Amino acid sequence: MCLVALTGMTLLSCTGNKELAETIKFYVGSSNGSLSHSIYLCELNPANGAFAVLDSFAGAKGGSYLDFSPEGNYLFSINQAPLDQEGKHASVTSFSIDPRSLALRTINSQSSEGEDICHINCSKKGDYIFAANYGSGHATALPVRADGTIATASSVVVGSGNGPVENRQQGPHAHQVMLDPGQNFLLVPDLGCDRVMIYAFDSEKGELSTNPAQPFFPLLAGAGPRHLAFHPDGNSLYIVNELNSTITACRYNGSDGTIREVNTLSTVEEGHEGMRYPAAVRVHPNGRYVYASTRGENSCITTFEIEADKSLTLIQVMEQVPNWPRDFNVDPSGKLMLVAGERSDEIRLYKIDPETGLLSETESLVKVPAPASVLFVQ
């Protein structure tokens, strides 16, 4: 294990501090593939806004996206280090979590059966981990044993088609994997073919198959769907589209895995100049607001209010957030947001008014190299 000191920050001990019970702990995945340690354990004292990096861990090269097992005893990470002899396929790595110190111990790694892995998602039972492979377009299901060991892939699927953006949409690019709340369908936003692919999932066999009721949900040509998030009620979802800077509100039918559009809005205000590439989307725990990050010279977090019909209305654009916010997350209380600036090597704290959904700035930040995901310990 390796401790990382912070300029202008107090490095706290993992044990022996009574104030730790009042702090919020979280893991950060870094996309910097040259680091020997790419997963960080951090904490925040919400009373005074003080951050600390408690520890860092090896075992996953460029471990930019993370997910927990449902009991919180295992952590999974994407791993850019190849396992196959040809060196093309990336991998998924499993770690055990020490219940006291939250330190990580590597269990094993398994091939993602695709190239350029970019996202993972664990099932609610903890018996499968799914992987999205951007480069090859493949989505993969990998069984997870009771001891946290990842087995070889039980199913691999790939989208089809392309889009009008020549340098980004020559073919399928799976950008996220997300099991629906009922755990019966795997949704895969595919940036390359302007579709959210929908696969029926047989958990007994570990097999993914095309959903007969709706094989995919189409987005506008050149939209480039990247990530989606479900509403707490499970009957609606929200998709951020990277290439045309929009967010699409949808109704979702969990009985047959079908999606229909409600409305689509821009993630930036009119007149926004420069690059604008949406990245992450989160629904507030109270189910009243949706947040989306947009990367660019003027990176921003946009707040949308959810109307009665689950459509969205833009109510705030918080500009000049940490550069290139590839991810952000809302803490379980719904009062705090951490925004990870991948290109500014920092995570900054924002406050949320749960009644209005609006963000307010703070001066609190922590320096972490190329932060690409934030995962709260619950």
C-alpha positions in Angstrom: 0.0 0.0 0.0 1.1 3.5 -0.7 0.1 6.8 1.0 -0.2 9.8 -1.2 0.4 13.2 0.4 -1.5 16.3 -0.6 -0.3 19.8 -0.9 -2.2 22.0 1.6 -4.2 19.0 2.9 -4.0 17.0 6.1 -3.3 13.4 5.7 -5.4 11.5 8.2 -4.8 8.0 9.6 -7.2 5.2 8.7 -7.6 4.3 12.4 -7.5 5.9 15.8 -9.4 9.1 14.8 -12.8 9.6 16.4 -13.8 12.1 13.7 -13.7 9.4 11.1 -17.2 8.3 12.0 -18.3 11.7 10.8 -16.5 11.6 7.5 -17.5 10.3 4.1 -15.1 7.8 2.4 -14.9 7.1 -1.3 -12.8 5.4 -3.8 -11.4 7.1 -6.9 -10.4 5.4 -10.1 -7.7 7.0 -12.2 -7.4 6.8 -15.9 -3.6 7.4 -15.8 -2.2 4.1 -17.1 1.4 4.9 -16.2 0.7 4.9 -12.5 1.5 1.8 -10.4 -1.4 2.7 -8.1 -4.5 3.8 -9.9 -7.2 3.3 -7.2 -7.4 5.8 -4.3 -9.2 5.7 -1.0 -10.2 9.2 0.1 -12.3 10.9 2.7 -14.2 14.1 3.2 -15.2 15.8 6.4 -18.5 17.5 5.4 -18.4 19.7 8.5 -15.3 21.7 7.3 -14.8 20.5 3.7 -11.4 19.0 4.5 -10.3 16.2 2.1 -7.6 13.6 2.6 -6.2 10.8 0.5 -5.9 7.8 2.9 -4.3 5.2 0.7 -3.7 4.0 -2.9 -3.7 0.6 -4.4 -2.0 -1.4 -7.2 -3.5 -4.2 -9.2 -5.4 -2.4 -12.0 -3.6 -0.4 -14.8 -5.7 2.6 -15.6 -8.5 1.5 -13.3 -10.8 4.3 -14.3 -14.2 2.8 -13.5 -15.1 0.9 -10.3 -18.1 -0.9 -8.9 -18.9 -2.7 -5.6 -20.4 -6.0 -4.9 -23.9 -5.6 -3.3 -22.6 -6.5 0.2 -19.7 -4.1 -0.2 -17.0 -6.7 0.5 -15.6 -6.7 -3.0 -14.5 -4.0 -5.4 -14.3 -4.5 -9.2 -12.2 -2.3 -11.5 -11.5 -2.1 -15.2 -7.9 -3.0 -16.0 -6.2 -1.9 -19.2 -3.5 -4.5 -18.7 -4.1 -7.3 -21.3 -4.4 -10.9 -20.3 -4.3 -12.7 -23.6 -1.0 -13.4 -25.5 -1.9 -11.1 -28.4 -2.3 -8.2 -25.9 -5.5 -7.0 -27.4 -8.1 -7.7 -24.7 -8.3 -5.7 -21.5 -9.5 -7.2 -18.2 -11.7 -6.9 -15.2 -10.0 -7.2 -11.7 -11.6 -8.2 -8.4 -10.4 -6.9 -5.0 -11.4 -7.9 -1.5 -12.1 -5.0 0.9 -10.8 -5.0 4.5 -13.9 -4.1 6.5 -11.9 -1.9 9.0 -9.3 -0.1 6.9 -11.0 -0.4 3.5 -7.7 -1.5 2.1 -7.9 -3.6 -1.1 -6.3 -7.0 -1.8 -6.2 -8.3 -5.4 -8.2 -11.5 -5.9 -7.9 -12.1 -9.7 -8.3 -10.7 -13.2 -10.3 -12.0 -16.1 -10.4 -11.0 -19.8 -13.1 -8.6 -20.8 -13.2 -10.3 -24.2 -12.9 -7.0 -26.0 -10.7 -3.9 -26.6 -10.5 -0.6 -24.7 -12.7 -1.5 -21.7 -14.4 1.6 -20.4 -17.2 0.6 -17.9 -18.3 -2.1 -15.6 -21.5 -2.9 -13.7 -22.2 -5.5 -11.0 -25.5 -7.3 -10.6 -27.6 -6.8 -7.5 -26.9 -10.4 -6.4 -23.2 -10.0 -7.0 -23.1 -13.0 -9.2 -22.1 -11.3 -12.4 -20.0 -8.4 -13.5 -20.6 -6.8 -16.9 -18.0 -5.0 -19.1 -18.3 -2.5 -21.9 -15.5 -2.5 -24.4 -15.4 0.8 -26.3 -12.8 -0.1 -29.0 -14.3 -3.4 -30.2 -17.9 -2.6 -29.2 -18.4 -5.8 -27.2 -20.4 -6.1 -24.0 -19.5 -9.0 -21.8 -21.0 -11.0 -18.9 -18.6 -12.6 -16.4 -19.8 -14.8 -13.5 -18.5 -13.9 -10.1 -18.0 -16.7 -7.5 -18.9 -16.4 -3.8 -15.3 -15.7 -2.9 -15.1 -12.8 -5.3 -13.2 -14.6 -8.0 -14.2 -13.6 -11.5 -14.7 -16.6 -13.9 -14.3 -16.6 -17.7 -17.0 -14.8 -19.7 -20.3 -16.6 -20.0 -21.6 -14.4 -22.8 -20.3 -11.8 -25.3 -22.4 -9.6 -27.6 -21.7 -6.7 -29.9 -23.8 -4.0 -31.5 -24.1 -3.2 -35.1 -24.2 -0.2 -37.4 -22.4 3.2 -37.6 -23.1 6.9 -37.5 -22.4 10.1 -39.5 -19.5 11.3 -37.3 -16.7 9.9 -39.4 -13.9 9.9 -36.8 -16.0 8.5 -34.0 -18.8 6.4 -35.5 -17.1 4.0 -38.0 -18.6 1.0 -36.0 -20.0 0.0 -32.6 -18.5 1.5 -29.5 -20.1 0.2 -26.3 -19.7 2.9 -23.7 -21.6 1.6 -20.7 -23.2 -1.5 -19.4 -26.2 -1.2 -17.0 -28.6 -3.9 -15.8 -32.1 -2.7 -15.4 -33.7 -2.5 -11.9 -35.4 -5.9 -12.4 -32.0 -7.5 -13.5 -33.7 -8.9 -16.6 -32.2 -6.7 -19.3 -28.7 -5.3 -20.0 -28.7 -1.8 -21.5 -25.7 -0.8 -23.5 -25.4 2.8 -24.8 -23.4 2.5 -28.0 -21.8 5.7 -29.1 -20.7 4.3 -32.5 -24.2 3.4 -33.8 -26.5 5.9 -32.0 -28.3 3.1 -30.2 -28.9 1.9 -26.7 -28.7 -1.9 -27.3 -31.1 -3.9 -25.2 -30.2 -7.5 -24.3 -32.3 -10.0 -22.4 -30.3 -11.6 -19.6 -30.7 -15.2 -18.4 -29.0 -15.2 -15.0 -29.2 -19.0 -14.7 -27.2 -19.5 -17.9 -25.3 -16.2 -17.8 -26.5 -15.6 -21.4 -27.2 -12.3 -23.2 -29.5 -12.3 -26.2 -31.2 -9.7 -28.4 -34.4 -8.4 -26.7 -37.3 -9.6 -29.0 -39.6 -6.8 -27.9 -37.1 -4.1 -28.8 -33.5 -4.9 -29.9 -32.4 -1.3 -29.4 -33.5 2.2 -28.7 -32.5 4.6 -31.5 -31.1 8.1 -30.9 -30.8 10.9 -33.4 -28.1 10.3 -36.0 -24.8 11.6 -34.6 -26.0 11.8 -31.0 -23.4 9.3 -29.7 -25.1 7.9 -26.5 -22.6 7.5 -23.8 -24.1 6.9 -20.3 -27.6 6.4 -18.8 -29.1 6.5 -15.3 -32.3 5.0 -14.0 -34.8 7.0 -11.9 -35.4 5.5 -8.4 -38.8 4.3 -9.5 -37.3 2.2 -12.2 -39.8 3.3 -14.8 -37.8 6.0 -16.4 -34.2 6.7 -17.4 -32.0 9.5 -18.7 -29.3 9.2 -21.5 -26.5 11.6 -22.1 -25.4 11.9 -25.7 -21.7 12.8 -26.1 -21.6 13.9 -29.8 -24.5 16.3 -30.0 -24.4 17.5 -26.4 -27.9 16.4 -25.3 -29.7 14.5 -22.7 -32.7 12.3 -23.5 -35.5 11.5 -21.0 -37.2 8.2 -21.5 -39.9 6.0 -20.1 -38.9 2.4 -19.4 -41.0 -0.7 -19.3 -39.3 -3.3 -17.2 -41.7 -6.1 -18.1 -40.4 -6.3 -21.7 -37.3 -4.1 -21.6 -38.6 -1.4 -24.0 -37.7 2.3 -24.1 -39.6 5.3 -25.5 -38.5 8.9 -25.6 -40.1 11.7 -23.6 -38.0 14.7 -24.5 -34.4 15.7 -25.4 -32.6 18.9 -24.2 -29.1 20.4 -24.6 -26.7 19.9 -21.8 -25.2 23.4 -22.3 -26.8 26.8 -22.7 -27.2 28.5 -26.1 -24.0 30.2 -27.1 -21.7 27.8 -25.3 -18.4 27.9 -27.2 -15.7 25.3 -27.7 -15.8 21.6 -27.2 -18.8 20.2 -25.4 -18.8 16.5 -24.8 -21.2 15.1 -22.1 -19.8 12.4 -20.0 -21.8 11.3 -16.9 -25.4 11.4 -15.7 -26.8 10.9 -12.2 -30.3 11.1 -10.7 -30.6 12.8 -7.3 -31.6 10.3 -4.5 -34.9 12.1 -4.0 -35.8 11.4 -7.6 -36.6 15.1 -8.4 -33.4 16.2 -10.3 -31.0 14.9 -12.9 -27.4 16.1 -13.3 -25.2 15.8 -16.3 -21.5 16.7 -16.8 -20.1 18.2 -20.0 -16.4 18.3 -20.8 -14.7 21.1 -22.7 -12.7 24.3 -22.3 -15.7 25.5 -20.2 -16.6 22.3 -18.5 -20.0 22.4 -16.7 -22.5 20.5 -14.6 -26.1 21.0 -15.7 -29.1 20.5 -13.4 -32.5 19.4 -14.7 -35.8 19.2 -12.9 -37.9 16.1 -13.4 -41.5 17.0 -14.3 -44.5 14.9 -13.4 -44.4 13.1 -16.8 -40.6 12.4 -16.2 -39.6 15.0 -18.9 -36.7 17.3 -18.0 -36.5 21.1 -17.6 -33.1 22.8 -17.4 -32.8 24.9 -14.3 -29.0 25.5 -13.8 -25.7 25.4 -15.5 -22.7 25.5 -13.2 -19.8 26.5 -15.4 -16.0 26.4 -14.9 -16.1 23.1 -12.9 -12.9 21.0 -12.8 -11.5 20.5 -16.3 -12.9 17.6 -18.2 -15.5 16.2 -15.6 -15.5 12.6 -16.8 -17.4 11.6 -13.7 -19.1 13.1 -10.7 -21.3 11.6 -7.9 -23.9 12.7 -5.4 -23.4 11.4 -1.8 -26.2 9.3 -0.3 -27.6 12.2 1.7 -28.2 14.1 -1.5 -26.5 17.2 -0.1 -23.0 17.0 -1.6 -21.5 16.4 -5.1 -18.0 15.5 -5.9 -16.9 16.5 -9.4 -13.8 14.8 -10.9 -11.7 16.8 -13.3 -9.8 14.3 -15.3 -7.5 16.8 -17.0 -7.1 19.2 -14.0 -6.1 16.3 -11.6 -8.6 17.3 -9.0 -11.9 16.6 -7.3 -14.0 19.5 -6.1 -16.8 19.7 -3.6 -20.2 21.3 -4.4 -23.2 21.6 -2.1 -26.7 20.6 -3.2 -29.9 22.1 -1.9 -32.1 19.0 -2.0 -35.3 21.2 -2.1 -34.3 23.1 -5.2 -31.6 20.8 -6.7 -29.3 23.7 -7.2 -25.5 23.5 -6.8 -23.3 26.0 -5.0 -19.6 26.3 -5.1 -17.1 25.6 -2.3 -13.3 26.1 -2.0 -12.7 22.5 -1.0 -10.8 20.2 -3.4 -8.4 17.3 -3.4 -5.6 16.6 -5.9 -5.8 13.1 -7.5 -4.1 12.2 -10.8 -6.6 11.9 -13.7 -9.7 11.0 -11.6 -12.2 9.3 -13.8 -14.8 7.8 -11.3 -16.0 8.5 -7.8 -17.6 5.7 -5.7 -18.9 6.4 -2.3 -18.5 3.8 0.5 -21.9 3.1 2.0 
